[in-house]
Structures are given as structure tokens and as C-alpha cells.
Amino acid sequence: MEPFRIFIVEDDQIFAKVMAHHLSLNPEYEVETFSTGKECLENLYKDPSAVLLDYYLPGMKGLEILQKLHEFNPDLPVIIVSGQSEVSTAIELLKKGAYDYVIKDEDTKDRLWNLLKNLKERERLKKKVSHLEEEVGKRYQLGNLIKGESKAINKVFGLIDKAAKTNIAVSITGETGTGKELVAKSIHYNSPRRSKPFVPVNVTAIPDELIESEMFGHEKGAFTGANSRRIGKFEEANGGTLFLDEIADMDLNMQSKLLRVLQEEEVTRIGSNKIIKLDLRIIVASNKNLMEEVRSGNFREDLYYRLLGMPIYLPPLRERENDIFLLAKFFLDDFCEKNDMKPMKITPKAMTKLRKHPFPGNVRELKAVMELAAVMTNDGVIDEEDITFSSTGTINDFLLEEMTLEEYDQKIIRHFLDKYDNKVRMVAKKLGIGKTTIYRLMKENKV
């Protein structure tokens, strides 16, 4: 661990020695003292973590030294220590970038001790965040998260790379399970916004009556049930990326409000007059063709062109040539590693069975199939009998279970919710039932 190096720049030798001794009681601190600003500046190559700077020094005043310290390192914390309690001087120094201004009195030692303790903790957290950002960046590097070598997926890689270098809006289309959110994350975490929030929102998972509050936020008392202030998804994602999944299912009224926010680049919480300026990237995704939704009157044309930006089409797994083997091996290895299991092999017969399957659930289905195979095999080798697909069950198998009609209904609803990623509006439309019925059953844990 690198030491937390503290420079004390002080011409009062007794005060300097007392402070150096006091701070050296912390074994994590490495303290050096200098009697002039010139000596301090000549030793900046040692890269101090913090500087305690006397304002009145011979030859060079504190303000000049402060400016030179920040020329060397703009983020270097400089604490001014002075025997004068001049408010105007303190304010000027703080405006010029001093971390704090401390008066020399009987509490100086304790106050400096606490300030440096807080600075060290801040540095630790900063390094931790930097490390996490680096790890996240590695995780979402192209090829680390989205696997494939086919021409179809390489085309996607090229578009992700281009999108990450700009701030253009991105619209991702593709069947369920093709990895639309992974593509959105790859764009965000390889862009200049990587250190800011990535906020995903599944539009279909939010009831119509709550979506405006969820997206824009609200103030306490704005409506019945608003017991506290809520920060909306736009505000939460400010500076980063807002990912709106299944955007085609947003109702027309909310679409018009979304368009206004995007045009004005500002949002106002429900029940507030305060305007919040926005600086964020929008990425949307849908398993529907948005242009066809425009033609059918389900999606606003002006919003469509606002969101279109760079279109990225994710090919289904059946169109990705030999990527099935590469992905199957990756999911198998990953599952074994995470569950402390020995590496497994896949037989040619098992691979043939995988290649013949149409994979309506795409990459997500393949992942589930390989994880189940790893659990079912007895000898560490995945053979064709270990490969099972959920679609192989028949309606007769389903009817063999003795249940009430209500239980059958619930099981069917649960099946469709699983199939369509809990997209309530889509399931309601497919089954011809009301959304409120599904929300009620979900709330009661019956589906």
C-alpha cells in the first residue's frame, strides 16, 4: 500500500515539529516538513497526497504557492494553516481551490487530524471507484460480454464501437433473448459516460398509472400516496445513459411527454416547478419493428425519428452461423466455474442436437439449456440426452396435472410472463386479458 504522504510547509519550526510528530502517530502517514514554499515545490516529484500550507511564508505567499501546487496537480488537497482569522482571505483562498482554511489555535491539531482522516478516506474511495470502473470496463469490453465470430455478430460489434465513440441515440431491435440490454451496456461502458450511471427501464413492467412518476419523479404530496420525494429515472441517469427497453409498448400519452423531455432536454418532477437540465444518452430497444408500429398508429412518428439515431439489429441465434458452439461452450465453462464444478466437454452428438434446434428464446434459451445440462449430466460430459428443450413438452403432459381451472390459468399466465420477460402489457394482449388481472396475480404471488 502506498503511504499517504503529507507535506507541512511552515516557517515556525516548533509548530512544524509538533504537527509532524502528532500526524506521524498514524503509521499510514509519511510526513515531511519544509520551511519555504520553494523547498516544497522542489520536492513535488515525491507526489504528496496532501499539503498543509502556512499562508504567511518568507519569499512566497500562500496564494502563489497554492496556484503552483495546483499547476502541478489540480486535484491536490491543500489545507491553508494561518495565524490570522481574516474571513476575506479565507474566502479568496477557498475560491482559488484550497481544500480548507484552518486557524492556528488550541484545536488545530485535532481539526487537521480529522481533515486528513477524511481526505485519506476520500482517496481510498476514489481508488476503489476507479478500480471498479476499470473492472466494469473490462467486463463490458467487446468480446468479453457478447460472444460470437459470425459475420452477423461482427457487424453488431462494429456498430457498438462506432456508437460508443459518439453521443448519438441508439435504437436496438431484435427478438426476445438476443441480448439487447447487453449491447446497451457495452455501448455505455465503452463510452466517455462509463463512470456515470447506466439506468435500465423496462417500460412494460411499469403500470400505466405509475410510469410518469417513475420516469420523471415526484415531490412529496404531489398526489395521493406520494409520501416522499421520488427521483425519476431521467434524473437518476443524468450524465450517463438511460436505457428504455420495449419502448414500442409505451402508451401514446406517455410518448408525447417523453418527446417533450427529449426536445427540451429538461425534466420537471410531478408537483414541482423546478426545471432539471438533462445531459444524458438515450438508448431504446424493442422486439417489434418500430416503423411498422408507426404505420399502425401505435407509435408517434416524431418520437420515432427522435429516437432512431443509430439503429442496431441483433440477429437471432439461428442466423449466427457457428456461434452456437462458441456460446454453448462459454455458458458451460462459466456455469462450472461459478459453481465450483470441473470443466465439462460437449459431445458431437450434443452439438448436432443444439444446431438443429431453432432456439426461439435465442441466446437466453441456450444459456438455460447449457446450465441445465451441466446439472443433469453424471460423468462431466454433455451428451445429447443431457440436452433438453422446454418446448419439447406436449399439451398432454400439461393436462396430466390435476389442477383447478384457476390454477391452469395462473400457470399459463406464468408461462407467458417467463416467455416475454415479465412484459405485462404484451402478455395481456397475447392472452386477451386485462393488465390489472396480471398485476393483481403478481402482487398476490400467484404467478
C-alpha positions in Angstrom: 0.0 0.0 0.0 1.3 3.4 -1.0 1.9 5.8 2.0 -0.3 8.8 2.5 2.4 11.4 2.1 1.8 14.8 3.9 3.9 17.9 3.2 3.9 20.5 6.0 5.1 23.9 4.7 5.7 26.1 7.8 8.4 28.6 8.8 7.6 28.2 12.5 9.9 25.3 13.3 8.4 24.5 16.7 4.8 24.4 15.3 6.0 22.3 12.3 7.7 19.7 14.6 4.7 19.5 16.9 2.4 18.9 13.9 4.8 16.4 12.2 5.0 14.4 15.5 1.3 14.4 16.0 0.5 13.3 12.5 3.2 10.6 12.5 1.4 8.8 15.2 -0.7 7.4 12.4 1.5 4.7 10.9 -0.2 5.1 7.5 1.1 8.7 7.2 4.5 9.7 5.9 5.2 13.4 6.9 7.8 15.8 5.6 8.3 19.4 6.7 9.6 22.4 4.6 10.3 25.9 5.9 9.7 27.7 2.5 7.4 27.4 -0.5 10.5 26.9 -2.8 11.6 23.8 -0.9 8.1 22.4 -1.1 7.8 23.0 -4.8 11.3 21.4 -5.4 10.1 18.2 -3.8 6.8 17.8 -5.6 8.3 14.9 -7.6 7.6 12.8 -4.4 3.9 13.2 -5.2 2.3 14.3 -1.9 -1.2 13.2 -1.0 -2.0 16.5 0.9 -0.2 19.7 1.7 -0.6 21.8 5.0 0.4 25.2 3.9 1.2 28.2 6.1 -0.3 31.3 4.5 2.4 33.8 5.6 5.8 32.5 4.4 9.0 34.3 3.6 9.7 34.9 -0.1 6.4 33.5 -1.5 2.9 33.9 -0.1 0.4 31.1 0.3 -1.8 32.1 -2.6 1.1 31.9 -5.1 2.2 28.6 -3.7 -1.3 27.3 -3.9 -1.5 28.2 -7.6 1.8 26.5 -8.3 0.7 23.4 -6.4 -2.4 23.1 -8.5 -0.5 23.7 -11.7 1.4 20.5 -10.7 -1.7 18.6 -9.7 -5.2 20.3 -9.9 -6.6 17.6 -7.6 -4.0 18.0 -4.8 -5.8 18.9 -1.5 -4.1 22.0 0.0 -5.1 23.0 3.6 -4.2 26.5 4.4 -3.0 26.9 8.0 -2.8 30.5 9.3 -2.5 32.5 12.5 -4.8 35.1 11.0 -8.6 34.8 11.1 -9.3 37.1 8.1 -12.6 36.0 6.6 -12.0 37.7 3.3 -8.6 36.0 2.9 -10.1 32.6 3.7 -12.9 33.1 1.2 -10.5 34.1 -1.5 -8.3 31.0 -0.9 -11.3 28.7 -0.9 -12.4 30.2 -4.2 -9.0 29.6 -5.6 -9.2 25.9 -4.8 -7.9 25.4 -1.2 -9.5 22.4 0.4 -9.9 24.1 3.8 -8.7 27.1 5.9 -7.6 26.3 9.5 -6.8 28.9 12.2 -3.8 28.2 14.5 -5.3 27.7 18.0 -5.6 25.0 20.6 -7.9 22.9 18.4 -5.6 23.0 15.3 -4.1 19.6 15.9 -7.4 17.8 16.2 -9.0 19.6 13.3 -6.1 18.8 11.0 -6.2 15.2 12.2 -9.8 14.9 11.3 -9.4 16.7 7.9 -6.6 14.4 6.9 -8.5 11.3 8.1 -11.4 12.4 5.8 -9.0 13.1 2.9 -7.5 9.7 3.2 -10.9 8.0 3.3 -11.9 10.1 0.2 -8.7 8.9 -1.6 -9.4 5.3 -0.7 -13.0 5.5 -2.0 -11.7 7.3 -5.1 -9.2 4.5 -5.8 -12.0 1.9 -5.2 -14.3 3.6 -7.6 -11.5 3.8 -10.2 -10.8 0.1 -9.7 -14.5 -0.8 -10.1 -14.8 1.4 -13.2 -11.8 -0.4 -14.6 -13.2 -3.8 -13.8 -16.6 -2.9 -15.2 -14.9 -1.6 -18.3 -13.1 -4.9 -18.8 -16.3 -6.8 -18.2 -18.1 -4.9 -20.9 -15.3 -4.9 -23.5 -16.5 -6.2 -26.8 -15.8 -9.9 -26.9 -15.9 -10.3 -23.1 -19.6 -10.0 -22.8 -21.1 -10.6 -26.2 -19.6 -13.8 -27.7 -19.5 -14.7 -31.4 -17.4 -14.8 -34.5 -20.1 -14.9 -37.2 -20.4 -12.1 -39.8 -23.8 -11.1 -38.3 -22.4 -10.5 -34.8 -19.2 -8.9 -36.1 -21.4 -6.3 -37.8 -23.0 -5.6 -34.5 -19.6 -5.3 -32.8 -18.7 -2.6 -35.4 -21.8 -0.6 -34.8 -21.3 -0.8 -31.0 -17.8 0.5 -31.4 -19.0 3.4 -33.6 -21.9 4.3 -31.2 -19.6 4.2 -28.1 -17.4 6.9 -29.6 -20.2 9.4 -30.0 -23.3 10.6 -28.1 -25.8 9.5 -30.8 -29.1 8.0 -29.7 -29.2 4.2 -30.3 -32.2 2.1 -31.2 -31.8 -1.7 -30.8 -34.2 -4.2 -32.3 -34.2 -8.0 -32.2 -36.1 -11.0 -30.9 -36.5 -11.7 -27.2 -33.4 -13.1 -25.7 -30.9 -11.8 -28.3 -29.1 -9.6 -25.8 -30.4 -6.1 -26.3 -29.6 -4.9 -22.8 -26.1 -6.3 -23.1 -25.5 -4.3 -26.2 -26.8 -1.1 -24.5 -24.4 -1.8 -21.5 -21.5 -2.4 -23.9 -22.1 1.0 -25.6 -22.3 2.8 -22.2 -19.3 1.2 -20.5 -17.1 1.8 -23.6 -18.1 5.4 -23.9 -16.9 8.6 -22.2 -20.0 8.3 -19.9 -18.8 5.0 -18.4 -18.2 6.5 -15.0 -21.8 7.8 -14.8 -25.0 5.8 -14.2 -26.4 3.3 -16.6 -30.2 3.2 -15.7 -32.3 0.4 -17.4 -36.1 0.8 -17.5 -38.4 -2.0 -18.7 -41.4 0.1 -20.0 -43.8 -2.9 -19.9 -43.0 -3.7 -16.3 -44.4 -0.3 -15.1 -48.2 0.1 -14.8 -49.6 3.0 -16.9 -50.7 5.0 -13.9 -47.2 4.9 -12.4 -44.9 5.4 -15.4 -44.9 9.2 -15.4 -43.8 9.3 -11.8 -41.3 6.5 -12.4 -39.7 8.4 -15.3 -39.9 12.0 -14.2 -40.1 11.7 -10.4 -42.5 13.5 -8.0 -42.5 15.7 -4.9 -43.9 14.7 -1.6 -47.7 15.3 -1.6 -47.9 15.6 -5.4 -50.7 13.1 -5.4 -52.4 10.5 -3.1 -49.7 8.1 -2.0 -46.8 10.4 -2.7 -45.4 10.2 0.9 -41.9 11.3 0.0 -39.9 12.8 -2.9 -39.0 10.4 -5.7 -36.1 10.9 -8.1 -37.2 9.8 -11.6 -35.2 7.6 -14.0 -34.2 10.6 -16.1 -32.8 12.5 -13.2 -31.1 9.3 -11.9 -29.4 8.7 -15.3 -28.3 12.4 -15.7 -24.8 12.5 -17.0 -25.0 8.8 -18.0 -27.2 6.6 -20.1 -31.0 5.9 -19.9 -31.9 2.5 -21.5 -35.6 2.2 -22.3 -36.4 -1.4 -23.1 -39.6 -2.4 -25.0 -40.2 1.3 -26.0 -42.8 0.2 -28.5 -45.2 -0.7 -25.7 -45.2 2.8 -24.2 -48.7 4.3 -24.5 -49.2 7.3 -26.8 -49.9 9.8 -24.0 -46.6 9.0 -22.3 -44.9 9.0 -25.7 -45.8 12.7 -26.1 -44.4 13.6 -22.7 -41.2 11.7 -23.4 -40.8 13.6 -26.7 -41.2 16.9 -24.9 -38.5 16.0 -22.4 -36.1 14.9 -25.2 -36.7 18.0 -27.2 -36.3 20.4 -24.3 -33.5 18.4 -22.6 -35.1 19.1 -19.2 -37.5 17.4 -16.8 -39.8 18.6 -14.0 -40.8 16.4 -11.2 -44.6 16.0 -10.7 -45.7 18.6 -8.2 -42.7 20.8 -8.7 -41.9 23.9 -10.8 -38.1 23.3 -10.6 -36.6 22.6 -14.0 -33.8 20.0 -14.1 -31.5 20.3 -17.0 -30.5 17.0 -18.6 -27.3 15.7 -20.2 -27.7 12.0 -20.9 -27.7 9.5 -23.7 -30.9 7.6 -24.7 -30.7 4.0 -25.9 -34.0 2.3 -26.7 -34.8 -1.3 -27.5 -37.8 -3.3 -28.9 -38.6 -6.7 -30.2 -41.0 -5.0 -32.6 -40.4 -3.1 -35.8 -40.9 0.5 -34.7 -41.6 1.7 -38.3 -44.4 -0.8 -38.6 -45.7 0.4 -35.2 -45.7 4.0 -36.6 -47.7 2.9 -39.7 -50.2 1.1 -37.5 -50.7 4.2 -35.3 -49.2 2.7 -32.2 -46.1 4.8 -32.1 -45.5 8.6 -32.7 -43.6 9.3 -35.9 -41.9 12.4 -34.5 -40.7 10.3 -31.5 -39.5 7.5 -33.8 -37.2 9.8 -35.6 -36.0 11.4 -32.4 -35.0 8.0 -31.0 -33.9 6.3 -34.2 -30.3 7.6 -34.0 -28.1 4.6 -34.9 -30.2 1.5 -35.5 -28.7 -1.8 -34.4 -30.4 -5.0 -35.4 -29.5 -8.1 -33.3 -29.7 -11.2 -35.3 -31.5 -14.3 -33.8 -29.2 -17.2 -32.9 -30.4 -19.3 -35.8 -28.8 -16.7 -38.2 -25.4 -16.6 -36.4 -23.7 -19.5 -38.3 -21.4 -21.4 -35.9 -21.8 -19.1 -32.9 -24.0 -21.7 -31.2 -21.0 -23.9 -30.3 -18.9 -21.0 -29.1 -21.7 -19.7 -26.9 -22.6 -23.2 -25.6 -19.0 -23.7 -24.5 -18.8 -20.3 -22.9 -22.0 -20.7 -20.9 -21.0 -24.2 -19.8 -17.5 -23.1 -18.7 -18.9 -20.0 -16.9 -21.5 -22.1 -15.1 -18.9 -24.7 -14.0 -16.6 -22.0 -12.7 -19.2 -20.2 -10.7 -20.4 -23.4 -9.1 -17.0 -24.9 -8.4 -17.5 -27.8 -10.9 -14.9 -29.4 -13.0 -14.7 -28.3 -16.7 -17.1 -30.3 -18.9 -16.9 -31.4 -22.6 -19.7 -31.4 -25.2 -20.0 -34.4 -27.5 -20.5 -34.0 -31.3 -24.0 -35.6 -30.9 -25.0 -33.0 -28.4 -23.7 -30.2 -30.6 -25.7 -31.6 -33.6 -28.8 -31.6 -31.4 -28.1 -28.0 -30.5 -27.6 -26.9 -34.1 -30.9 -28.5 -35.2 -32.9 -26.6 -32.6 -34.4 -23.2 -33.8 -33.9 -21.5 -30.4 -37.0 -19.3 -30.3 -35.6 -17.9 -26.9 -32.3 -17.2 -28.6 -29.1 -16.7 -26.5 -31.0 -16.6 -23.3 -32.6 -20.0 -24.1 -29.2 -21.5 -25.0 -27.7 -20.3 -21.7 -30.6 -22.0 -19.7 -30.2 -25.2 -21.7 -26.4 -25.5 -21.1 -26.8 -24.8 -17.4 -29.5 -27.5 -17.0 -27.3 -29.9 -19.0 -24.4 -29.3 -16.6 -26.6 -30.2 -13.7 -28.2 -33.2 -15.3 -25.0 -35.0 -16.6 -23.5 -37.7 -14.4 -20.0 -38.0 -16.0 -18.8 -34.5 -16.7 -19.6 -34.9 -20.5 -22.6 -33.3 -22.1 -24.2 -35.8 -24.4 -27.4 -35.5 -26.5 -29.6 -36.9 -23.7 -28.5 -34.1 -21.4 -29.7 -31.5 -23.8 -33.4 -30.8 -23.2 -35.6 -28.0 -24.5 -38.6 -26.6 -22.7 -40.6 -26.7 -25.9 -40.4 -30.5 -26.1 -43.2 -30.9 -23.5 -46.6 -31.6 -25.1 -50.0 -30.3 -24.2 -51.0 -33.7 -23.0 -48.1 -33.6 -20.4 -49.6 -30.3 -19.2 -53.1 -31.7 -18.9 -51.9 -34.7 -16.9 -51.5 -32.4 -14.0 -54.7 -32.3 -11.9 -55.4 -28.6 -11.1 -58.3 -26.3 -10.9 -59.2 -24.1 -13.9 -57.9 -21.1 -11.9 -54.6 -22.9 -11.3 -54.4 -23.8 -15.0 -55.0 -20.1 -15.8 -52.3 -19.0 -13.4 -49.8 -21.5 -14.9 -50.5 -20.3 -18.4 -50.0 -16.7 -17.4 -46.8 -17.5 -15.6 -45.6 -19.4 -18.7 -46.2 -16.3 -21.0 -44.6 -13.9 -18.4 -41.5 -16.1 -18.5 -41.5 -16.3 -22.2 -41.9 -12.5 -22.7 -39.6 -11.3 -19.8 -42.5 -10.2 -17.5 -43.8 -7.8 -20.1 -47.3 -7.5 -18.7 -48.9 -5.5 -21.5 -47.6 -7.9 -24.1 -48.8 -10.9 -22.2 -52.2 -9.3 -21.6 -52.5 -8.7 -25.3 -51.4 -12.2 -26.3 -53.9 -13.8 -23.8 -56.7 -11.3 -24.3 -57.0 -10.5 -20.6 -56.7 -7.2 -18.6 -53.3 -5.9 -17.4 -54.8 -5.3 -13.9 -55.6 -9.0 -13.6 -52.0 -9.9 -14.2 -50.7 -7.2 -11.9 -53.1 -8.4 -9.1 -51.9 -12.0 -9.5 -48.3 -11.0 -9.4 -48.9 -8.9 -6.3 -50.6 -11.9 -4.7 -47.6 -14.2 -5.7 -49.9 -16.4 -7.7 -48.0 -16.1 -11.0 
